[in-house]
Amino acid sequence: MGGIKVCTSYELDGEKISTWPNDTRTLSELKPVYEILPGWNEDITNCKTFEELPANAQAYVKYIEETLKTPVGLIGVGADRNQTINKGM
């Protein structure tokens, strides 16, 4: 997997905006600003614990937790309901 694009903010007319616009004309003019995080190529569908995930997948989850200032409790690693890591909180 290549890098993971994470939208971290938006620009409007070259300026970073701090509030979300409420009209569709302005929304259509927003430009997303991305941070690109390293991806991974390993198959994670059989991972049962957080520690079994590749280092870049663990770093991605930690990035989400730090950015949103909230713990991630569940991580889906596949389509089946049993393909879920309960990371705990």
Contact map, one row per residue, 1 for C-alpha under 8 A:
11100000000000000000000000000000000000111000000000000000000000000000000000000000000000000
11110000000000000000000000000000000001110000000000000000000000000000000000000000000000000
11111000000000000000000000000000000111100000000000000000000000000000000000000000000000000
01111100000000000000000000000000000111100000000000000000000000000000000000000000000000000
00111110000000000000000000000000011110000000000000000000000000000000000000000000000000000
00011111000000000000000000000000011110000000000000000000000000000000000000000000000000000
00001111110000000000000000000001111000000000000000000000000000000000000000000000000000000
00000111110000000000000000000001111000000000000000000000000000000000000000000000000000000
00000011111000011000000000000001110000000000000000000000000000000000000000000000000000000
00000011111100011000000000000111100000000000000000000000000000000000000000000000000000000
00000000111111111000000000000111100000000000000000000000000000000000000000000000000000000
00000000011111111000000001001110000000000000000000000000000000000000000000000000000000000
00000000001111100000000000001100000000000000000000000000000000000000000000000000000000000
00000000001111110000000000000000000000000000000000000000000000000000000000000000000000000
00000000001111111000000000000000000000000000000000000000000000000000000000000000000000000
00000000111101111100000000000000000000000000000000000000000000000000000000000000000000000
00000000111100111111000000000000000000000000000000000000000000000000000000000000000000000
00000000000000011111000000000000000000000000000000000000000000000000000000000000000000000
00000000000000001111100000000000000000000000000000000000000000000000000000000000000000000
00000000000000001111110000000000000000000000000000000000000000000000000000000000000000000
00000000000000000011111101100000000000000000000000000000000000000000000000000000000000000
00000000000000000001111101100000000000000000000000000000000000000000000000000000000000000
00000000000000000000111111100000000000000000000000000000000000000000000000000000000000000
00000000000000000000111111110000000000000000000000000000000000000000000000000000000000000
00000000000000000000001111111000000000000000000000000000000000000000000000000000000000000
00000000000100000000111111111100000000000000000000000000000000000000000000000000000000000
00000000000000000000111111111100000000000000000000000000000000000000000000000000000000000
00000000000000000000000111111100000000000000000000000000000000000000000000000000000000000
00000000000110000000000011111110000000000000000000000000000000000000000000000000000000000
00000000011110000000000001111111000000000000000000000000000000000000000000000000000000000
00000000011100000000000000001111100000000000000000000000000000000000000000000000000000000
00000011111000000000000000000111110000000000000000000000000000000000000000000000000000000
00000011111000000000000000000011111000000000000000000000000000000000000000000000000000000
00001111100000000000000000000001111100000000000000000000000000000000000000000000000000000
00001111000000000000000000000000111110000000000000000000000000000000000000000000000000000
00111100000000000000000000000000011111000000000000000000000000000000000000000000000000000
00111100000000000000000000000000001111100000000000000000000100000000000000000000000000000
01110000000000000000000000000000000111110000000000000001000000000000000000000000000000000
11110000000000000000000000000000000011111000000000000001100000000000000000000000000000000
11000000000000000000000000000000000001111100000000000101100000000000000000000000000000000
10000000000000000000000000000000000000111110000000000000000000000000000000000000000000000
00000000000000000000000000000000000000011111000000000100000000000000000000000000000000000
00000000000000000000000000000000000000001111110000000000000000000000000000000000000000000
00000000000000000000000000000000000000000111111000001100000000000000000000001100000000000
00000000000000000000000000000000000000000011111000000000000000000000000000001100001000000
00000000000000000000000000000000000000000011111100000000000000000000000000001000001000000
00000000000000000000000000000000000000000001111111011000000000000000000000001000001010000
00000000000000000000000000000000000000000000011111010000000000000000000000000000001110000
00000000000000000000000000000000000000000000001111111000000000000000000000000000000011100
00000000000000000000000000000000000000000000001111111000010000000000000000000000000010100
00000000000000000000000000000000000000000000000011111100010000000000000000000000000000000
00000000000000000000000000000000000000000000001111111100000000000000000000000000000000000
00000000000000000000000000000000000000000001001011111110110000000000000000000000000000000
00000000000000000000000000000000000000010101000000111111110000000000000000000000000000000
00000000000000000000000000000000000000000000000000001111111000000000000000000000000000000
00000000000000000000000000000000000001110000000000000111111100000000000000000000000000000
00000000000000000000000000000000000000110000000000001111111110000000000000000000000000000
00000000000000000000000000000000000000000000000001101111111111000000000000000000000000000
00000000000000000000000000000000000000000000000000000011111111100000000000000000000000000
00000000000000000000000000000000000010000000000000000001111111110000000000000000000000000
00000000000000000000000000000000000000000000000000000000111111111000000100000000000000000
00000000000000000000000000000000000000000000000000000000011111111100000000000000000000000
00000000000000000000000000000000000000000000000000000000001111111110000000000000000000000
00000000000000000000000000000000000000000000000000000000000111111111100100000000000000000
00000000000000000000000000000000000000000000000000000000000011111111111100000000000000000
00000000000000000000000000000000000000000000000000000000000001111111110000000000000000000
00000000000000000000000000000000000000000000000000000000000000111111100000000000000000000
00000000000000000000000000000000000000000000000000000000000000011111110000000000000000000
00000000000000000000000000000000000000000000000000000000000000011111111000000000000000000
00000000000000000000000000000000000000000000000000000000000000001101111100000000000000000
00000000000000000000000000000000000000000000000000000000000000001000111110000000000000001
00000000000000000000000000000000000000000000000000000000000010011000011111100000000000111
00000000000000000000000000000000000000000000000000000000000000000000001111100000000001111
00000000000000000000000000000000000000000000000000000000000000000000000111110000000111110
00000000000000000000000000000000000000000000000000000000000000000000000111111000000111100
00000000000000000000000000000000000000000000000000000000000000000000000001111110001110000
00000000000000000000000000000000000000000001111000000000000000000000000000111110001110000
00000000000000000000000000000000000000000001100000000000000000000000000000011111101100000
00000000000000000000000000000000000000000000000000000000000000000000000000011111101000000
00000000000000000000000000000000000000000000000000000000000000000000000000000111111000000
00000000000000000000000000000000000000000000000000000000000000000000000000000111111100000
00000000000000000000000000000000000000000000000000000000000000000000000000000001111100000
00000000000000000000000000000000000000000000111100000000000000000000000000011111111110000
00000000000000000000000000000000000000000000000100000000000000000000000001111100111111000
00000000000000000000000000000000000000000000001111000000000000000000000001111000001111100
00000000000000000000000000000000000000000000000010000000000000000000000011100000000111110
00000000000000000000000000000000000000000000000011000000000000000000000111100000000011111
00000000000000000000000000000000000000000000000000000000000000000000000111000000000001111
00000000000000000000000000000000000000000000000000000000000000000000001110000000000000111
